[in-house]
Amino acid sequence: MNKAKMQYFEQEDVLHLSIADEPEANSVEISPNITAELNEAGELIGIEIINASSFIRDSILESTQGKILNLSVHS
C-alpha cells in the first residue's frame, strides 16, 4: 500500500482521500456525501467527500461543542 494522498477540488468542493494506487472497481455510499471506493477484492482504496467544506466545518463544530459541553459538566 502506498502513502495516503489527499486532493481537494475547490470548484466542485470535493475532497478525495486515496490510500492505494489501484483502480476503483466498486463504490459504496456511506452517507449522502461520503463514498467509499473499493478495489477488485472489496478493499478500501479511497474516500470521496462531496460538499467537503461544509462537512469538515460541521464535524469540527460538533466535536468542539461536545468537548466544551463535556468540560463544563466536569468542572
N, C-alpha and C positions, 0 to 999 in steps of 0.2 A: 504494500500500500504506500502511495506517495504522500507527501506532505499535503495537508489541507490547504485549499485555496479559497479565497473569497473575492467575489466580484459584485460590485453594485452598479446597476444600470439606472442612472438618475432619471432619464426621460421616462422610463417605464415604472420607476420606483420598485424595482425588483432586486432582491439580494439573493445571490446564488452561492451556496457553500458546496464545494466539491471536496470529497475526501478520497477519491480514487479516479485515476485517469482511465476509465473504462467506458465503453459505450452503454448508454441507457437502454435497457430492454423493456422496462415497465415503470410505472409510477403509481403511487398511492396517495390520495388526498387525505392528509392527517386532520386538517381543519380547513375552513373555507379559503384561507390564504396561504396555507402551507402544504407543499407537496414533497413527498419523499421519492427520490429517484433510485431505482434498483437496477442491478446488473442481471445477466442471464441466470445466475444462481439465486436471485432473490435477495442479494445482499445490498445494504445501503451504500450508495456511492455519492449521493448528494442530496441537498435540500434546497428548495426554492421557496422564497417568501415573497408573496405579492403584497403590495402596499406596505413595503418594509418599513418606511419611516414611521408610519402610524403604529405598526405592530411593535416596533422596538420602543418607541416613546411610551406607549400604553403599558408594555411589560415592565419597563423601568419604573414608571409611576406606581404601578400596583405593588411591585417589590419594595419600593421605598416607603410607600404608605403603610404596608404591612409591618415593616421593621420599625417605623416610628410608633405605630399603634402598640406593637409588642413591647417596645422600650417604655412607653408611658404606662402600660399596665403593670410592669415590674418595678417601676420607680416608687 
